[in-house]
């Protein structure tokens, strides 16, 4: 068995056809879902990129691995290949060639779109006789939303006004132009932007600094959907090549995302590493999860039970008949796939004072515990000196608009206690 792990950045499942989206954004991903297993309630461990990557590869909650910002991630990457045991080492000892893009995808002046698709296809060609594990981070559906024009235009329901298009140009030209990344500091003149002769004024703004109007949402979604379709086309190229080589059905394909994305549902755009108002509502933490491997996984299977990103690696290990690593906190999903309903009831998610929030001096933190029917969100700070709760009945209120914290249902009490216990394990990053 080969393993192709496709991790897309900021991909929302509700913008994919296989999850019920009406636009034709993901024909190739939809094929994988038809021919594999689709999980309808997969939850990210955090609402920004770095903690979920490590959570998935280590099968650990962020409270355990502690990799919550770029500095810690770089240290982990170095350690992952130099003396620190990870599941990837177990794969290597089992005879797998372990390769891929376990790197940060930011360029100094923006978010890179270099997918290296040709290199990935060449890898398939040169390793067709080997056992391999390949981790791929394709074209990201992440700010800036800047797909080629033809991809953007095919998802427009109507021609946007000139005013809307002017605002979309700022969204399309999002760049990180200063290490702080803080719009407020730039605009106040407290810091200078990095020198860039090619950058125009649009490059000195982000979507967080744009006052988008309700009428802009259609164009914004068209930009995002265009991004999704570019990603899907890449998936199609890779699947076609594996098929042409005769090894598609010998390859376990794992397709998922690190987190979701806000698209003006609550007035925000992006997620908490590029949005000063990042949240833990489902648009930010619900992710797609599709597994395809016909020799073991029945095509067309749908699992509606709630699962977490930390469950992916234990599933892979069981499919490969490898012993579970002692530090793994996730559970194999194979029993769920086979119809066993007994599974972990809760999933944890968080934001951390990393990225722009921390660099602004804003040390807000959010932690969430979620079941299939309820969610509790704790708003606090790095020193736990403040406390505010949101409580939602997801069965009755899937849009998370009716906060029940003032008169919490009795069923929320054990969730609050579990969440407090989880938070107590967290390091206080700003101490």
N, C-alpha and C positions, 0 to 999 in steps of 0.2 A: 504494500500500500504506500502510495505517495501522499503528501499532505500539502495542499495549497490553502494557506490562511490569508484571506483577503480582508483587510481592515480598512474601512472607509471612514474618513473624518467627517463628523457632523452630518451623518445621513439619518434622516427621519424615516421610519417605516411607513408612516401614513402618506408619504410621497412616492411609494412604490406600488406598482400594479398588483403584486401578489398579496399586498396588505389592504387592497380595496380602493386604491387611488384610481380615479377615472381617466387621468391623462396617461399617455403611452410613454412613460419615463423609463421603464425598466424591463423591456421584453426579455433580455438575457438573464437577469436575476429572476424574473418570473419563471423562466424555464428551469432554473436550478431548484426553485421552490416546488414546481410541479413534479420534478424528478427526485426530490429529496424530502427533507423534513423542515417545516416552517414552525418557528416558535413565535407565538403571538403576543407574549408578554415577557420579553427579555429586558432587564433593567441594568443600566450602567451604574458602576460604583461611584462615579463622580461626573460632574457636568463640564469638565474640561479634560484635555487629552491625556496628560501624562499619568495620572493615577490609574485610569482604566487600562492603559497598555500594560503596566506592570501587574495590575490585578488579574488580567487575563492570562499573561504568560507565567505568573507565579501561582495563580489560584489562591489569592489572598485579598482580604479587605484592605483598603488604604490604612486603616488603623493598625494593621499588622506590618505592612511593608514600609509605610512612611514616605513613599516616593510621591511627593505632592507638588513639586515645583521643578523648574528647569535644572537648578543646581543639583538637587538630589537625583534627578533623572540621569544627568550626565555621569554622576558618580556610580549610579546603578549600572548604566551601560558599560562602563569600564569594568566594574566588578563582575558583571554577568559573564564576561569571557576571561576573567583573570582571578580565579580562586574562590569565587562565590558560587555555590551550587545552585543551579536552576533546572527546571524541567528540560530546557534545551540541551543541557549536558547529558541528561538521561537519554534523549533522542540520539545524540551523537554516539553514546556507548552502545546503543542498540543498532548501530550501523547506518544511521541516517545522515545524509549530507544536509546540514542545517545552514540555510542561507536566507537572504532577503534584506529588507529595508527597515531595520530596527534603529531608525534615526529620526531626529526632529526635522520636520519638513519646512522650516522657515529659512528663507534667504535673508541677508542683512537688511534688505529694503522691501520685504514683502513675502508673501506666501508662495512658495514655488509650485509650479504646475508640471514640473519635469517628472513624468511617470516612468520613464525608462521601459516602456512597453516592449520595444524591440529587444532589449537586453533580457527581459523576462522570457520572451518567446525563445530566444537563443538558449537560455538556460534549460528550458524544457527539451529543446532539441539535443543538447549536449549531455543531458542526464537521463535520457529515456531508458537506459539500462540500469540505472541506479535506484536506490530508495532515497527519497529526498523530502525535506520539510522546507517549504518556501513561504516566507512571510512577506506579503506585498501590501504597501500603502499606495493605492492609486491616486489619480487626480482627485483632490479633495473637494467635497461639497461644503466648503468652509469659506467665510469671508476671505478675500473679496469674491463676490459672486460675479464672475466675469467669463462666462462661456463664450465661444465663438458666436457671432451674430445669428447664424442660421439656427443654432440650438436655442437661443433666447427667443427668437421670433416665432418658432413653431409652437411655443406654449403661451403666446399672448392671445387673450380672448378678444381684446380690442386695442386699437392704437393708443398708446399712452399720450398724454398731453405733453407739450414741451417742458412744462414745469416739472412733471413727474420724471421725464427723461433726464433733466438736469440733476435731480436728486439721485437718480439711479447711477449717473456717472460718478458721483461721489462714492456710492456703494461699490461700484465696479473698480474703482481706483484705490480702494483701501490699501494702505501701506503702514507698516510699523516703521516710523521714521525716527524714533528715538528710543534708547534703551528703556526709559520709563514707560513709554507707550501711553502717556497720560495727556489726553487732549486738553484738560483744564490747565495743566502746567504749560503746555505749548501756547495756548491762547492767552494766558496771563503773562507770558514772557519770562516765566521763571526758569525755563530751560530753553536751549536752542535746538532746533531740529538738526539731525545729521546732515552734513552737506550732500547735496544731490543736484547736480546741474540739470538733470532731466526731469526732476519732479516739478509739477505745477502745483497750484494751490490746492487742487483736489487731493493730491497726495499727502497733504498735511491734515487730513481729516479721516475720520472713520465713520462707519454707520452710526456709532454711538453719538456722534456729534451732529448728525443730520436730523432735522425735524421732519420726519416722514409724516405724510398725511394719510388718512384712511383710503383715499383714492389711489394711493401708491401701492397698495398691497398686491394688486393683481400683477403689476410689473415686477415687483420684488419676488413674488412666487415664480414668475416666468424665468427670472434670472436663476433662481435656485433650482428649478426643475430642469433648466438647461444644463446646469452643473451635474445634476443627477444622471441625465441622459449621456453626457460625455463619459462619466464613470461607467455606466452600463455598457457603452460601446466597447470600452477596454475589457470589461469582463467577457463580453462576447468574443473578442479577439483571442483571449487566453483559452476559453473553453473550446473554441473552434480548433485551435492549434493542438490542444490535448487530444481532441477527437481525431484529428488528422493523423496524429502519431500513434493512435490506437491505445492510448493509456488513460482516456477520460474515466472509464469505469474502474480503473485501478487507482484513482486519485480521490481521496477524501477532500472535498471542497468545503471550507468553512467561510462563510460570508457574514460579516457583522460590522458594527460601527463602534467607535469609542464613546460617543454620546449623541444626543439629538441637537436640535437647533430651534431657536425661537424666531418666528416669522411674523411678528407684530400681533400675535394673539393677545398680548398684554402691553402692547406699545413698544416692545423691545425687539432688537434684531441681534442674532448671534447667540453666544453662550457666555459663561462667566469669565473666560479668559480674554474675550474681546468685547465685552459688554459690561459696563459698570453696574448693571442691574441684573446680573445672572441669577437664575432661579433653579429650583429643583422640581418644578412642575413637569408633567409627563412629556411635554414637548422637548424638554432638555435631557431627560434621562431614559426615555424609552428608545430602544434600538432594535434594528432587525437582527435576526439570527436564523441562518439557513445552513443546513448540513446536507450534502449530497454524497452518497456512496452506495450505489444500488446493491452491491453484494451483501450489505448488512442493514441498510436503512430503507424501509418500504417507501417507494415513491408516493407522493401526495399526502403524507402524514402531516397532520396539524396538531401541535401541542398548545393548549391554551393555558396550562399552569404557569404561574410566575416562576421565572428562573433568573439567575444572575450571571454576569460575565465570568465570575470566578468558577463557574461550572463547566466551562468549555474545555480547559486543559484536562481535568479528570476524565471527561468523556473521551477525549482523544486517547489518553493513556489506556483506558479500558478497551477501546477499539483496537489498539495496537498490542494488547496483552502485556502491557508494561506495568510493574508495580507502582502504586500511587506514591508520590513523594510525601514524606511524613509531615511536611509543613503545609500541604494543600488544605485549604479550608472549604473548597467547593465540593460538589457532589457530581458524580457521573449522571448524565441525562439519559442514558440508555434505558433505565427502568421506566422513566416517564414515556419515552418513545414507544416502549413495549406495552404501555397501558397501565402501569402501576401509578396510582394517584398519590401515594405516600411520598411527600417531598418537603423540603424546607419551606416554611410558611412565609418567612420574611426576607426582604432584601434591603440592604443599606446603600445610601448614596450620600454624597457630600459635595460641598464646595470647600475650598481651602484658601487661605490668604496667600495665593500665588498669582503670578501674572499681574495684570494691571491693578486689581483691587489692592493688593499688598503694596505695590510700588507707589500708589497714591496715598498711602497712609491709612487706607480704608481696610480695617482688619475684620470686617464682617465675615462670619462663617455660617453656613447652613448645613444641617444634617437631616436626613430623612430616613424613616423606616416605612416600608411599603409592604402590604399584603395584597392579595388579589382584590380585596374589597375596601381597604382603608389605607390612608397615608397620614403620617404625622411628620411635620417639618418643624425643626427647632432652629430659630434664628438666634445667634449669639455672636460672640467675638472671640478673638484668639485667646483672651484671658478668662473667658467664661464669666465675665462680669455683667452680662445682660442675658435676658431670656424672654423669648416670645414664641408662642406655638401657633401653628396652623394645623387643623385637623379636618380631613375630608372623607366623606363617605363616597368612595369611588363607584360603587354600584349604582347609587342614586345620582351622583354628581360627577360624571367622568371628566368634565371640563374644569374641575377644581375651582369653583367660584364661590361656594358657600362654606366659609370657614366656621367650623363648629366649636372653636376653642373656648368661647364664652360659656357654653353649656355642653361640655364634652360628653359624648356617650360613654357608658360604662365600659364598652368594648375597647375604648382607646387607652384605658389605664395601663394594661399590660404592655401595650406598644410603647407608651411613653417611658415606662420603666426600662424596657429593653433598649430603647434609643439612648436613654441616659447612661446606661451601662456601656454601650458602644462608645459614646462620646468621651466617657471617662478614660478610655484607653488611648485616646488621641494625644499626641504631643502638642504642646502649646507653642506653636511655631514662632511666635513673636516674643516669647519670654527671653 
